[in-house]
């Protein structure tokens, strides 16, 4: 541990190493941004976007040297301290644009825009490096004997962000250029900051500065060698900055409003990291009291006395709660109170601790009790459901004693079961009584199954978790009045869109080498594939109606081929009226407006006229026969639905599925990052969210997800469905327009509450 004599010197050396690391690493970052910009330019885009990217890349290649020089010059001022930055303490940078201490004045748009871009960059860095920064900040504030880093400390990420954005503008690069390259810039600087913090933490741990704050495993990127394993220890390494901009640094309401939703979304997207961090804190706290508790890889067999005590407690709790919950025992509308539950469980806790044979067993009993104390005081869980959560305490204690990884990972099936059930019921209110009763009945069944198999450990929790997931799928599809209609409509939308894409793919293959008029080809791909899909959804793939639509496609292809004989022309004239009627009927059933129908028919007439004048190419008879046969058996040739990706470039027009019962979200949000797309795929059925859409801000529940989660349906308590395609869903998450009702899961919140109590009185673990 650092002594008082050398702590100040250690802090100064860490800060100096950090700045030197920035100086050594920034050239590599600039080079990586240049490489990323070239890759961006090579990607397919519309002509206007391509032109803009080309201009930006050309400007960047001319001016990136000035940008690098400006950034390095500002950082050297912080490194040398007593030079041009002598007015501030070593390690600090001045306020943006030198406005510190200036009087109130209007701020130009350019300055506000720079602050917005700087704040976004700082958020991106913190999004990736927040936990490394938190550990580094703890160590640095301990060394310097203060509560927090200074607002403009060079270790903070917004200081680096402000430095590089100011240097960007000074070099002559525009805000528009920054926005064009923003994804590349955010990615490179986020990795840069993470590497920096990790290396300075490694060095501080080597100096025995708060070694109990775990140094997390880290995989180094090879593209920036600024952070060598020995660089920090030799005084030329790297420490990074982090932490959201302090309030004093962000006085402008414009900046706050611009970044508020992004901050919210980024924090929620880091839910898994947050959960692991909370569990890590719990294990470190317990480890300080009980070093032997840290062995989470090996199963521990509880003592015989404790096993017997847990069984007795489980039976006693079940009997007590069943007795008071029976009809007639409590007045109508009155449920088992939370104080009653807590009193019962607290009495059992004391008996269990007396039966425990080791300090680890007593600590485990205390922690599980604290977890359930938090869960049972969660007001959003209906009172009738809390009884069943209370009955889970003993089964959970049984696995926690024997399976130490219960405290080490959020993936333990017992935790996941509690979180899934809690997420489903915490959105219910008095107007949803019927729905709540059905879910409560299933939770009751789940708990009783867990109680019935006390010696199976995690296996019973995993089994009932799988069963609960299947129940939710069935419940929203068949039993929940609010979602049943919406799920049915969403499934029809998915089936139609998937079939339309499949039909288009197969039709393209079939007509790849067949001389078909372009007008007919476009009609089949862009219109008739959707008609075939709609008919198949309404009437089944093998129905007579679907077969009639396929025959119409075959007739259209034949009619549009060259007709050189009088007999063929006469046959076309004979077939044409019923064919056009079938085409109109199919388009009408698929929801094509009458005006659009007329346009399509006019183009087809032009193609047929070309056939009459023999301007169209002839289709050989054997090829035509083969084509007809393949159309008859088209469904057998369709690609697997699992391989079809429904994205916004392929979906014909989801807005055409709008109805009074189903809203299709076709616009809104902001361009999602890969992390947001990943988060969108991780959302779980039954979870509650707040949705800001069409001038409404309301609670909605995730009711259905399609194949590969490409389509997602939310339902309001009033039964209105809101359907998202995956990219649009990620865009709403990115913009903070769709926000989980829970910032953290039920067990993570319970763990955090338990930590707060253990921080105040860690001795209760051993009592």
C-alpha positions in Angstrom: 0.0 0.0 0.0 1.3 3.5 -0.8 2.5 5.5 2.2 1.7 9.1 2.9 5.3 10.0 2.0 5.1 8.7 -1.6 1.4 8.9 -2.5 1.6 12.4 -4.0 4.6 11.4 -6.1 2.8 8.3 -7.3 -0.2 10.3 -8.3 2.0 12.8 -10.2 3.8 10.0 -11.9 0.6 8.3 -12.9 -0.8 11.5 -14.4 2.4 12.2 -16.2 2.5 8.6 -17.6 -1.1 9.1 -18.8 -0.3 12.2 -20.8 2.9 10.7 -22.2 0.8 7.8 -23.3 -1.6 10.1 -25.0 1.2 11.7 -26.8 2.7 8.4 -27.9 -0.7 6.9 -28.9 -2.4 9.7 -30.7 -0.5 9.3 -34.0 -1.7 5.7 -34.2 -5.3 6.8 -33.5 -5.1 9.4 -36.3 -3.8 6.8 -38.6 -6.6 4.4 -37.7 -9.2 7.1 -38.3 -7.7 7.7 -41.7 -7.9 4.0 -42.5 -11.5 3.8 -41.2 -12.4 6.8 -43.4 -11.1 5.0 -46.5 -13.1 2.0 -45.6 -16.2 4.1 -45.2 -15.6 5.7 -48.6 -15.5 2.2 -50.2 -19.0 1.2 -48.8 -22.0 1.3 -51.0 -24.2 4.4 -50.5 -26.4 6.8 -52.5 -24.6 9.3 -54.8 -25.0 12.3 -52.5 -23.5 10.4 -49.5 -20.7 9.1 -51.6 -19.8 12.6 -52.7 -19.9 13.9 -49.2 -17.7 11.1 -47.9 -15.2 11.7 -50.7 -14.9 15.4 -49.9 -14.5 14.6 -46.2 -11.8 12.0 -46.8 -9.9 14.4 -49.1 -10.0 17.2 -46.5 -9.0 14.8 -43.8 -6.0 13.6 -45.7 -4.9 17.2 -46.2 -5.5 18.4 -42.7 -5.1 15.5 -40.4 -1.5 16.5 -39.7 -2.6 19.9 -38.4 -5.2 18.2 -36.2 -2.6 15.9 -34.7 -0.2 18.7 -34.1 -2.8 20.9 -32.4 -3.9 18.0 -30.1 -0.3 17.2 -29.2 0.5 20.8 -28.4 -2.4 21.1 -26.0 -1.5 17.9 -24.2 2.1 18.9 -23.9 1.0 22.0 -22.1 -0.7 19.8 -19.5 2.4 17.6 -19.3 4.8 20.5 -18.6 2.4 22.3 -16.3 4.4 25.4 -15.7 4.4 26.5 -19.3 1.5 28.0 -21.1 -0.9 26.3 -18.6 0.8 27.6 -15.5 -2.4 29.3 -14.4 -3.9 25.9 -13.5 -2.6 23.0 -11.5 -0.5 20.4 -13.3 -2.7 17.9 -15.1 -5.5 20.4 -15.7 -6.6 21.9 -19.0 -8.3 25.3 -19.3 -12.1 25.6 -19.9 -13.2 25.5 -23.5 -12.4 28.6 -25.5 -10.9 30.2 -22.4 -14.3 31.3 -21.2 -13.6 30.6 -17.5 -14.4 33.6 -15.4 -15.9 35.5 -18.4 -19.1 37.4 -18.0 -22.4 36.3 -19.3 -22.6 36.5 -23.1 -24.2 34.9 -26.1 -22.5 31.8 -27.3 -22.2 31.3 -31.0 -23.6 28.2 -32.7 -20.2 26.9 -33.6 -19.1 26.8 -30.0 -22.3 25.0 -28.9 -21.9 22.5 -31.8 -18.3 21.8 -30.7 -19.4 21.2 -27.1 -22.1 18.8 -28.3 -19.7 16.8 -30.4 -17.2 16.8 -27.6 -19.8 15.6 -25.1 -20.8 12.8 -27.5 -17.2 11.7 -27.9 -16.8 11.7 -24.1 -19.9 9.6 -23.7 -18.6 7.1 -26.3 -15.3 6.8 -24.4 -17.1 6.3 -21.1 -19.4 3.8 -22.6 -16.5 1.5 -23.2 -14.0 2.5 -20.5 -16.3 3.4 -17.6 -15.3 0.5 -15.2 -11.6 1.0 -15.8 -12.0 4.7 -15.2 -13.9 4.1 -12.0 -11.1 1.9 -10.6 -8.5 4.4 -11.7 -10.4 7.3 -10.1 -10.7 5.4 -6.8 -7.0 4.9 -6.7 -6.1 8.4 -7.7 -8.4 10.1 -5.2 -7.1 7.8 -2.5 -3.5 8.8 -3.3 -4.4 12.5 -3.3 -6.6 12.4 -0.3 -9.7 13.9 -1.8 -13.2 12.9 -2.7 -13.2 13.5 -6.5 -10.9 14.5 -9.4 -11.0 18.1 -10.4 -13.6 19.0 -13.0 -10.9 19.7 -15.6 -8.4 17.1 -14.6 -6.6 15.7 -17.6 -7.6 12.2 -16.5 -11.2 12.9 -17.3 -12.4 11.8 -20.8 -14.2 15.0 -21.6 -10.9 16.8 -21.3 -9.4 14.6 -24.0 -12.6 14.9 -26.0 -12.6 18.7 -25.8 -8.9 18.8 -26.8 -9.3 16.8 -30.0 -12.5 18.5 -31.1 -11.1 21.9 -30.6 -7.9 20.9 -32.5 -10.2 19.5 -35.2 -11.8 22.9 -35.8 -8.5 24.8 -35.5 -7.0 22.6 -38.2 -9.8 23.7 -40.6 -11.9 20.5 -40.5 -15.7 21.1 -40.2 -18.4 19.8 -37.9 -20.0 18.1 -40.8 -16.8 16.3 -41.5 -16.7 15.1 -37.9 -20.3 13.9 -38.1 -19.5 12.0 -41.3 -16.6 10.2 -39.5 -18.2 10.1 -36.1 -18.6 6.3 -35.9 -15.0 5.8 -36.7 -13.8 8.6 -34.4 -15.9 7.3 -31.5 -14.7 3.7 -32.0 -11.0 4.6 -32.1 -11.0 7.0 -29.2 -13.2 4.6 -27.0 -10.6 1.8 -27.5 -7.8 4.3 -26.9 -9.3 5.4 -23.6 -10.0 1.8 -22.4 -6.4 0.8 -23.1 -5.1 3.9 -21.3 -7.1 3.3 -18.1 -6.3 -0.4 -18.0 -2.5 0.2 -18.2 -2.5 2.9 -15.5 -4.6 0.6 -13.3 -2.1 -2.2 -13.9 0.8 0.0 -12.8 -1.0 1.4 -9.8 -1.8 -2.2 -8.6 1.9 -3.0 -9.0 2.5 -0.1 -6.7 0.0 -1.7 -4.2 -2.5 1.1 -4.6 -5.9 -0.4 -3.7 -5.1 -3.8 -5.0 -8.5 -5.1 -3.8 -10.1 -3.2 -6.7 -9.7 -6.0 -9.2 -7.7 -5.4 -12.4 -10.0 -6.8 -15.0 -8.7 -9.1 -17.7 -7.9 -7.2 -20.9 -7.4 -8.2 -24.5 -5.1 -5.7 -26.2 -5.7 -4.5 -29.7 -2.6 -4.8 -31.9 -3.2 -1.7 -34.0 -2.0 0.8 -31.4 1.2 -0.1 -29.6 1.2 3.0 -27.3 0.4 0.8 -24.4 3.2 -1.6 -23.9 3.0 -3.9 -20.8 6.0 -2.1 -19.3 5.3 1.4 -20.4 3.6 2.6 -17.2 6.2 1.1 -14.9 8.9 2.9 -16.7 7.2 6.3 -16.4 6.3 6.6 -20.1 3.1 4.6 -20.1 -0.4 5.7 -20.3 -3.2 6.6 -18.0 -6.5 7.6 -19.5 -9.3 9.9 -18.6 -12.9 9.0 -18.0 -16.1 10.1 -16.3 -19.0 12.0 -17.6 -18.5 15.7 -17.9 -18.9 17.5 -14.7 -21.9 19.8 -14.3 -19.6 22.8 -14.1 -18.2 21.9 -17.5 -21.6 21.6 -19.1 -23.5 24.8 -18.2 -25.4 25.0 -21.5 -28.9 23.7 -21.6 -28.4 23.0 -25.3 -25.6 20.6 -24.6 -27.6 18.8 -21.8 -30.7 18.4 -23.9 -28.7 17.1 -26.9 -26.9 14.4 -24.9 -29.5 13.5 -22.2 -31.2 10.8 -24.2 -27.9 9.4 -25.4 -26.6 9.2 -21.9 -29.7 7.4 -20.8 -29.6 4.9 -23.6 -25.9 4.2 -23.3 -26.2 3.6 -19.5 -29.1 1.1 -20.1 -27.2 -0.6 -22.9 -24.4 -1.3 -20.4 -26.8 -3.2 -18.1 -24.8 -6.5 -18.3 -21.5 -4.7 -17.4 -23.3 -2.9 -14.5 -24.7 -6.1 -13.2 -21.3 -7.8 -13.2 -19.7 -4.7 -11.5 -22.3 -4.9 -8.7 -21.7 -8.6 -8.2 -17.9 -7.9 -8.2 -18.3 -5.2 -5.5 -20.3 -7.7 -3.4 -17.7 -10.4 -3.7 -14.8 -8.0 -2.9 -16.7 -6.7 0.2 -17.4 -10.2 1.5 -13.8 -11.3 0.6 -12.4 -8.6 2.9 -14.4 -10.1 5.8 -14.2 -13.8 4.7 -11.3 -14.5 2.3 -12.5 -18.1 2.0 -15.8 -16.9 0.5 -14.0 -15.9 -2.7 -13.6 -19.6 -3.9 -16.5 -19.4 -6.3 -15.3 -22.2 -8.7 -15.8 -25.1 -6.4 -19.2 -26.4 -5.1 -19.5 -26.4 -1.3 -21.6 -29.0 0.5 -23.6 -27.5 3.3 -23.5 -29.1 6.7 -26.1 -31.7 7.5 -27.5 -29.5 10.2 -28.0 -26.6 7.8 -29.6 -28.8 5.2 -32.1 -30.0 7.7 -32.7 -26.4 9.0 -33.4 -25.2 5.4 -35.9 -28.0 4.8 -37.7 -27.2 8.1 -37.7 -23.5 7.3 -39.1 -24.1 3.8 -41.9 -26.3 5.1 -42.7 -23.8 7.9 -42.9 -20.8 5.6 -45.1 -22.7 3.1 -47.5 -23.8 5.7 -47.7 -20.4 7.4 -48.2 -18.5 4.1 -50.7 -21.0 2.8 -52.7 -20.8 6.0 -53.0 -17.0 6.0 -53.7 -16.9 2.3 -56.6 -19.3 2.4 -60.1 -17.9 1.6 -61.7 -16.4 4.7 -58.5 -16.0 6.7 -58.1 -12.4 5.5 -60.8 -9.8 4.6 -61.7 -9.5 1.0 -59.1 -7.6 -1.0 -56.5 -7.8 1.8 -53.3 -9.8 1.2 -50.4 -11.0 3.2 -48.6 -7.9 4.2 -44.9 -7.3 3.6 -44.1 -6.8 7.3 -45.7 -10.2 7.9 -43.5 -11.8 5.2 -40.3 -10.1 6.5 -41.0 -11.0 10.1 -41.5 -14.7 9.2 -38.3 -14.8 7.1 -36.3 -12.9 9.7 -37.2 -15.4 12.4 -36.2 -18.3 10.1 -32.9 -16.5 9.4 -31.9 -16.5 13.0 -32.6 -20.3 13.3 -30.7 -21.0 10.1 -27.6 -19.1 11.4 -27.6 -21.1 14.6 -27.6 -24.3 12.5 -24.8 -23.1 10.3 -21.4 -24.7 11.0 -19.1 -22.2 9.2 -18.7 -18.4 8.8 -19.2 -18.8 5.0 -22.6 -20.5 5.6 -23.7 -17.7 8.0 -22.6 -15.0 5.5 -24.5 -16.7 2.7 -27.7 -16.9 4.9 -27.3 -13.2 5.6 -26.8 -12.1 2.0 -29.7 -14.2 0.7 -31.9 -12.7 3.4 -30.9 -9.2 2.4 -31.6 -10.0 -1.2 -35.1 -11.1 -0.5 -35.7 -8.3 1.9 -35.2 -6.0 -1.0 -37.3 -8.0 -3.4 -40.2 -8.2 -1.0 -40.2 -4.5 -0.4 -40.4 -3.7 -4.2 -43.7 -1.9 -4.4 -44.2 -2.6 -8.1 -44.5 -6.3 -7.4 -48.2 -7.0 -6.7 -48.8 -8.1 -3.1 -50.3 -11.4 -4.1 -47.1 -12.3 -6.1 -44.8 -11.3 -3.3 -46.0 -14.4 -1.3 -44.6 -16.6 -4.0 -41.3 -14.7 -4.2 -41.0 -15.2 -0.4 -41.4 -18.9 -0.8 -38.4 -18.9 -3.1 -36.0 -17.8 -0.4 -35.2 -21.2 1.0 -34.7 -22.9 -2.4 -32.4 -20.0 -3.5 -30.5 -20.3 -0.2 -30.0 -24.0 -0.8 -28.4 -23.4 -4.2 -26.4 -20.3 -2.9 -24.8 -22.4 -0.2 -23.9 -25.3 -2.5 -23.2 -23.3 -5.7 -21.0 -20.2 -4.9 -21.3 -18.9 -8.5 -24.8 -17.7 -7.6 -23.0 -14.7 -6.2 -20.5 -14.4 -9.1 -22.6 -14.3 -12.2 -25.9 -12.9 -13.4 -26.4 -16.0 -15.6 -27.3 -18.4 -12.7 -30.7 -19.8 -13.6 -32.1 -19.0 -10.1 -31.3 -15.3 -10.7 -32.6 -15.3 -14.2 -35.9 -16.9 -13.1 -36.5 -14.2 -10.4 -35.5 -11.5 -12.9 -37.8 -12.8 -15.6 -40.8 -13.2 -13.3 -40.2 -9.8 -11.7 -39.9 -8.1 -15.1 -43.3 -9.4 -16.2 -45.3 -8.5 -13.1 -43.8 -5.1 -12.2 -45.8 -3.4 -15.0 -49.3 -4.6 -13.9 -51.8 -2.2 -12.4 -55.4 -2.5 -11.2 -56.8 -2.3 -14.7 -55.0 -5.4 -15.7 -56.3 -7.7 -13.1 -57.2 -10.6 -15.4 -53.8 -10.7 -17.0 -52.1 -10.5 -13.6 -54.1 -13.4 -12.3 -53.0 -15.6 -15.2 -49.3 -14.8 -14.7 -49.6 -15.1 -10.9 -51.1 -18.6 -11.4 -48.0 -19.6 -13.5 -45.6 -18.1 -11.0 -47.4 -20.1 -8.3 -46.9 -23.3 -10.3 -43.2 -22.5 -10.9 -42.5 -22.0 -7.2 -44.3 -25.2 -6.3 -42.2 -27.2 -8.8 -39.0 -25.7 -7.3 -40.2 -26.5 -3.8 -41.0 -30.1 -4.9 -37.4 -30.8 -6.1 -35.1 -29.5 -3.3 -32.1 -31.7 -4.1 -31.7 -30.9 -7.8 -29.8 -27.6 -7.4 -29.7 -25.3 -10.4 -31.4 -27.9 -12.7 -34.9 -27.3 -11.4 -34.4 -23.6 -11.8 -33.3 -24.0 -15.4 -36.2 -26.3 -16.1 -38.9 -24.0 -14.8 -37.2 -21.0 -16.4 -37.5 -22.7 -19.8 -41.1 -23.6 -19.0 -41.8 -20.0 -18.0 -40.4 -18.7 -21.3 -42.7 -21.1 -23.2 -45.7 -20.0 -21.0 -45.0 -16.3 -21.9 -45.0 -17.1 -25.6 -48.3 -19.0 -25.3 -49.8 -16.4 -22.9 -49.3 -13.4 -25.2 -50.4 -15.3 -28.2 -53.5 -16.9 -26.8 -54.5 -15.7 -23.3 -53.7 -12.0 -22.9 -56.6 -10.0 -24.3 -54.4 -6.9 -24.8 -51.9 -8.7 -27.0 -53.6 -11.7 -28.6 -54.9 -9.7 -31.6 -51.7 -7.8 -32.0 -49.5 -11.0 -32.0 -51.8 -12.6 -34.6 -51.4 -9.5 -36.9 -47.7 -9.3 -36.3 -47.2 -13.0 -37.2 -49.2 -12.4 -40.4 -47.0 -9.4 -41.2 -43.9 -11.5 -40.7 -45.2 -14.4 -42.7 -46.3 -12.2 -45.6 -43.0 -10.2 -45.7 -40.9 -13.4 -45.4 -42.9 -15.1 -48.2 -42.7 -12.0 -50.4 -38.9 -12.0 -50.1 -38.7 -15.8 -50.6 -41.0 -15.5 -53.7 -38.9 -12.6 -55.1 -35.6 -14.6 -54.6 -37.0 -17.7 -56.3 -38.6 -15.7 -59.2 -35.3 -14.0 -59.8 -33.6 -17.3 -60.1 -36.3 -18.7 -62.4 -36.2 -15.8 -64.8 -32.5 -15.2 -64.6 -31.9 -16.6 -68.2 -35.4 -16.3 -69.5 -36.0 -13.5 -72.1 -38.9 -11.7 -70.3 -39.8 -8.0 -70.9 -38.4 -5.7 -68.2 -41.9 -4.3 -67.4 -43.2 -7.8 -66.8 -40.0 -8.8 -64.8 -40.3 -5.7 -62.5 -44.1 -6.4 -62.0 -43.4 -10.0 -60.9 -40.6 -9.0 -58.6 -42.0 -5.9 -57.0 -45.8 -6.5 -57.1 -46.8 -10.0 -57.8 -44.4 -11.6 -55.3 -46.2 -9.6 -52.6 -49.6 -10.7 -54.1 -48.5 -14.3 -53.9 -47.4 -13.9 -50.3 -50.6 -12.2 -49.2 -52.8 -14.8 -50.9 -50.7 -17.6 -49.3 -51.1 -16.0 -45.8 -54.9 -15.6 -46.3 -55.7 -18.9 -47.9 -52.7 -21.3 -47.3 -49.7 -22.1 -49.6 -51.5 -25.0 -51.3 -55.0 -23.3 -51.6 -56.7 -22.9 -55.0 -56.5 -19.2 -54.6 -52.7 -19.3 -54.4 -52.5 -21.7 -57.3 -54.6 -19.2 -59.3 -52.2 -16.4 -58.6 -49.2 -18.6 -59.7 -51.1 -19.5 -62.9 -51.6 -15.8 -63.6 -47.9 -15.3 -63.3 -47.3 -18.1 -65.9 -49.9 -16.7 -68.2 -48.4 -13.2 -68.0 -44.9 -14.5 -68.8 -46.3 -16.5 -71.8 -48.4 -13.6 -73.0 -45.5 -11.2 -73.0 -43.2 -13.4 -75.1 -43.1 -12.8 -78.9 -46.2 -13.8 -80.8 -45.4 -14.3 -84.4 -48.4 -16.4 -85.6 -52.0 -15.4 -85.9 -53.1 -18.3 -83.7 -50.9 -17.2 -80.9 -52.1 -13.6 -81.1 -55.7 -14.8 -81.1 -55.0 -16.9 -78.0 -53.5 -13.9 -76.2 -56.6 -11.8 -77.0 -58.8 -14.6 -75.7 -56.8 -14.9 -72.4 -56.2 -11.3 -71.8 -59.5 -10.1 -70.1 -59.6 -12.8 -67.5 -55.8 -12.4 -66.9 -56.1 -8.7 -66.3 -59.1 -9.3 -64.0 -57.0 -11.8 -62.0 -54.1 -9.3 -61.8 -56.4 -6.5 -60.5 -58.1 -8.8 -58.0 -54.7 -9.9 -56.7 -53.4 -6.4 -56.3 -56.7 -5.3 -54.6 -56.5 -8.1 -52.1 -52.8 -7.2 -51.4 -53.9 -3.6 -50.6 -52.5 -1.9 -53.8 -54.4 1.4 -54.4 -56.5 1.7 -57.5 -54.3 4.4 -59.0 -51.3 2.2 -58.6 -53.1 -0.7 -60.1 -53.9 1.4 -63.2 -50.2 2.3 -63.5 -49.1 -1.3 -63.3 -51.7 -2.5 -65.9 -50.6 0.3 -68.3 -47.0 -0.8 -68.1 -48.0 -4.4 -68.7 -50.1 -3.4 -71.7 -47.0 -1.8 -73.2 -45.1 -5.0 -72.7 -47.9 -7.0 -74.3 -48.0 -4.6 -77.3 -44.3 -5.3 -77.8 -45.0 -9.0 -77.9 -47.7 -8.5 -80.6 -45.3 -6.6 -82.8 -42.7 -9.4 -82.3 -40.3 -6.9 -80.6 -40.2 -9.1 -77.6 -37.8 -12.1 -77.5 -39.4 -15.6 -78.0 -39.3 -18.1 -75.1 -38.5 -21.7 -76.4 -41.4 -24.1 -75.8 -39.4 -26.5 -73.6 -38.1 -23.6 -71.5 -41.7 -22.3 -71.1 -43.0 -25.7 -70.1 -40.2 -26.0 -67.5 -41.1 -22.5 -66.2 -44.7 -23.4 -65.8 -43.9 -26.6 -63.9 -41.6 -24.7 -61.5 -44.2 -22.1 -60.8 -46.7 -24.8 -59.9 -44.3 -26.2 -57.3 -42.8 -22.9 -56.2 -43.2 -23.5 -52.5 -40.9 -26.5 -52.7 -38.1 -24.3 -54.0 -38.4 -21.5 -51.5 -35.3 -20.7 -49.4 -35.5 -21.5 -45.7 -37.3 -18.8 -43.8 -34.6 -18.8 -41.2 -32.2 -17.6 -43.8 -34.3 -14.6 -44.9 -33.4 -11.3 -43.3 -36.2 -8.8 -43.1 -34.5 -5.4 -43.1 -35.7 -2.0 -44.2 -34.2 -2.3 -47.6 -36.1 -5.5 -48.4 -39.4 -5.1 -46.7 -41.9 -3.9 -49.3 -43.7 -1.4 -47.2 -44.6 -2.3 -43.7 -46.6 0.8 -43.3 -49.1 -0.9 -45.6 -50.0 -3.2 -42.7 -51.2 -0.3 -40.5 -54.6 -0.7 -38.9 -56.6 0.5 -35.9 -55.1 -2.4 -33.9 -51.5 -2.4 -35.2 -49.1 0.5 -35.6 -46.0 -0.1 -37.7 -43.1 2.1 -36.7 -41.5 3.3 -40.0 -39.6 6.4 -38.9 -37.9 8.0 -35.9 -34.9 7.3 -33.8 -31.2 7.8 -34.7 -28.7 5.7 -36.6 -28.0 2.7 -34.3 -24.6 1.5 -33.3 -23.7 -2.2 -33.4 -24.0 -2.2 -29.6 -27.6 -1.0 -29.9 -28.5 -3.6 -32.5 -27.1 -6.2 -30.1 -29.1 -4.8 -27.3 -32.3 -4.9 -29.5 -31.7 -8.6 -30.0 -31.4 -9.2 -26.3 -34.7 -7.7 -25.2 -36.9 -10.3 -23.6 -40.6 -11.1 -24.0 -42.7 -9.9 -21.0 -40.4 -6.9 -20.2 -42.0 -3.4 -19.8 -40.8 -0.2 -21.5 -41.7 3.4 -21.8 -42.3 4.3 -25.5 -42.3 7.9 -26.8 -44.1 7.7 -30.2 -46.7 9.7 -32.0 -47.1 12.3 -29.3 -47.7 9.6 -26.7 -45.4 8.5 -23.8 -46.8 5.3 -22.4 -46.0 1.9 -20.8 -45.8 -1.0 -23.3 -44.9 -4.6 -22.9 -42.8 -6.7 -25.2 -45.3 -9.4 -26.4 -43.7 -11.1 -29.4 -40.5 -11.5 -31.4 -40.3 -13.1 -34.8 -37.7 -15.2 -36.5 -34.2 -14.2 -35.5 -35.9 -11.3 -33.7 -36.2 -9.3 -36.9 -39.7 -8.1 -35.9 -40.7 -7.2 -32.4 -44.2 -6.4 -31.1 -45.0 -4.2 -28.1 -48.6 -3.9 -26.8 -50.2 -1.2 -24.7 -52.5 -2.0 -21.8 -55.4 -0.9 -24.0 -54.5 -3.6 -26.6 -52.8 -1.5 -29.3 -49.9 -3.2 -31.0 -46.7 -1.4 -32.0 -44.5 -3.3 -34.5 -40.8 -2.6 -35.0 -38.3 -3.9 -37.4 -35.0 -4.7 -35.8 -33.0 -1.7 -37.1 -35.8 0.7 -36.2 -36.1 -0.8 -32.7 -32.3 -0.2 -32.2 -32.8 3.3 -33.5 -35.4 4.0 -30.9 -33.2 2.5 -28.1 -30.3 4.7 -29.4 -32.4 7.8 -29.2 -33.9 7.1 -25.8 -37.4 6.9 -27.3 -37.8 3.4 -26.0 -36.6 3.0 -22.5 -36.8 -0.1 -20.2 -39.1 0.5 -17.2 -36.3 -1.0 -15.1 -32.9 0.5 -15.0 -31.6 -2.7 -13.6 -32.9 -6.2 -13.0 -34.7 -7.2 -9.8 -31.7 -9.3 -8.4 -29.2 -6.6 -9.3 -31.1 -4.0 -7.5 -31.5 -6.3 -4.6 -27.7 -6.9 -4.6 -27.0 -3.2 -4.7 -29.4 -2.6 -1.7 -27.7 -5.4 0.2 -24.3 -3.8 -0.5 -25.5 -0.5 0.9 -26.5 -2.3 4.2 -23.3 -4.3 4.3 -21.2 -1.1 3.7 -22.8 0.4 6.9 -22.5 -2.8 9.0 -20.2 -5.4 7.4 -20.0 -7.2 10.7 -23.5 -8.6 10.2 -22.0 -11.2 7.9 -20.3 -12.9 10.8 -23.0 -12.6 13.4 
